[in-house]
């Protein structure tokens, strides 16, 4: 019995097509990613610029820093509502009173305790801090570059880039400006995606 040519060709294709398990690539662990700098690495879209209070012309640096801080911790709706509701200058007492009223969980210091900022950095939450005369910025953590440890801040008057300040000089200046820091205790944005495994030899 002879097979038609087309049937014979189809049979050959069926037999030859399949998965060659020996060709499945061997996967190996990918090297750990380099440290993200800064640890609270706010994307440009999350950075809130300062704005003027329409009633008295004061800047709103404390509220702008709070908005950036909330967004980094996934609280976009809270930040949007904060931007609509609040403006103008604040003291440590008045901003914490507002955070309490809005049921924001937080920790804070008013005496320049560096362990508070260390915790803010280690947990990737960041903080709002007094820095520069009568000004508030977003603290984005401590990171090492070329063997030197720096503090990174985001100034709401110039949000195009983070500012790196040598850690010891930063801590001295921070204390001289009052040593205030407040940290909202939500969940920070996750780290940048990074492959865990890749095919061997790639």
N, C-alpha and C positions, 0 to 999 in steps of 0.2 A: 504494500500500500504506500503510495507516494503522497507526501504533504504538498499542498500548493505552496509556491514560493513565498507568498505573503504570510501564510500561517507559520511557516518555518521561521521567517524573520521575526515575527511577533514572539514566538516561543524562545528564540535566542535572546531577545530583549528582556523578557520576563525573567529568564534565568540569570541574566547578567546584571540586572538592576537590584540594588539592595544596599544595606548599610554595612560598611566594613568596620567592625568594631575596633579593629587594630589601628584604624586611622583617627579615632577620636583623640583630639589633642590632650596631652597631659597638662594639667593645670598646676601652677605654682603660686605661692603666696606673693602678692605684690608688696614691694617695700612700703613701710609706713609713710604717710604723707608728711611733708615738712610742717612745722607748727604754723598755724594760721596767725598772721600778724596784721592788725591787733587781734586779740582773742574775741573781742566784741566787734567783729568786722562788719559794721553796718554798711549795706549796699547804699549807693547814692540815692536810690528811690525811697529809703527809709529815713534819710537825714532831714530833720526839720530846721528850716532857717528861722532866725529871729523875726519878730514882727512888732509893730508899734501899737500900743493901746490907743484906741481912737479917742478915748475920753481925756487922757492926760499926757499923751505923747511919750510915755515911758516904754522902754523896750520890754520884751517878754522872754528874756533869756532862760529863766527858770522853767517856764512852761515849754519852751522850744526844746530844752534839754530833756524834760520829762517825756515829751512826745517821741523823741528819738529813742529814749530808753525803753518806753513801753513797746514801740514797734519792734525793737530788737528781740523782745521777749514774746512776740507773737500777738500782742494786744492791739491790733490795728483799729478796731472799733473804739476802744478806749482812747487811743491817741487822737482819732478823728473827733470824738466828742470833746476831748480836752482842748483841742485847737479851737473849737467853736465856742466853748464855754468860758475859758479863762484867758486873761491877758494882763500885762503890767508887771510891776515889780513884786517881789516876795521876800520875806525873811525865812529863816529856817523854821521858825514856829508856824508861820502862816502856810507855807507849802506843805508841811507835814500835817497840819490841820485839814487841809484840802484832801490830801491823800487818804487820811483816816475817814473823812466824810464820804469818799468814793469807795471805801472798803478795799483799799489797795494794801496788801500785806507788804511790810517793808522792815528793814533794819537800817540803823543810821548811827552816825557819830557826830558830835559837835566839838570834839577836842583833838582832832587830828590823829586819831588812832590808826596807825598804818595797817593793823591786822584786818580792819574792816575792808580796806581796799584790796588787800591780798585775797580775802575771801571773795570779793566781787570779781577779781580777776580769775581765781582758780575755778569758780563756778560759771565763768563766761557770761555773767550777767551785766557787768559794768555798773555804773552808778551816775548820779548827778552830783556835782561838786561845786563849791565856790572856788573859782580860779580867776586870776586877774582882779584888779580893783572893782568891786561891786559888779561882779559878773559870775554867771553860772555856765558850766560846760558839761558835756557828757564824757565821763571817764570810761575808756574802752579797754583798760587792762594793762598789765605789765608784760613785756616781751623782750627777749634777748636778741640783739643783732651784733654780729661781729664781736662777741664776748662782752658786750656792754648791755646792761639792763636799762630799758626805757619805760616810761609811762607814756601811754598814748591817749590823747584827748581829741574830741571833736568839738570845735568851736562853732556855735550856731551862727556866728557872724561871718564865717568863712568855711563853708561845709564841703568845699571841693577836695580837701585832703585831710588826713589825720595829722596831728602835730605830735612829734616824738620829742620827749624831754627826758634827759638823763634822770634816772630814778631818784637818786639822793637829792639832786637839785629840785626836782619836782616836789618831793615830800616837804622839803624846807619851805618852798614857796606856798604849797597848799596850806600848811599850818599857819603861815603868815597871813593868809587870806581868810582865816577863821577855822580851818580844819573841819568844815562840814561836808558830809557825804550821806546820801540816801540811796538805798538799793531796793527796788521793787523785787519781790520774791515770786516771780513767775518763771516760766520755762524759756530759756534763751533759744534763739534760732539755732538749728542744727549745723554741724560743720559742713564744709563744702563736700560734694560727692567725691568719692575716691574708690577706685577698683580694689576689691579684696584679693582677687585672683586673676591671673592672665595666662594664656597658653604658653607653655614652656618654649623658650627660644625666640619669643617676640620682644 
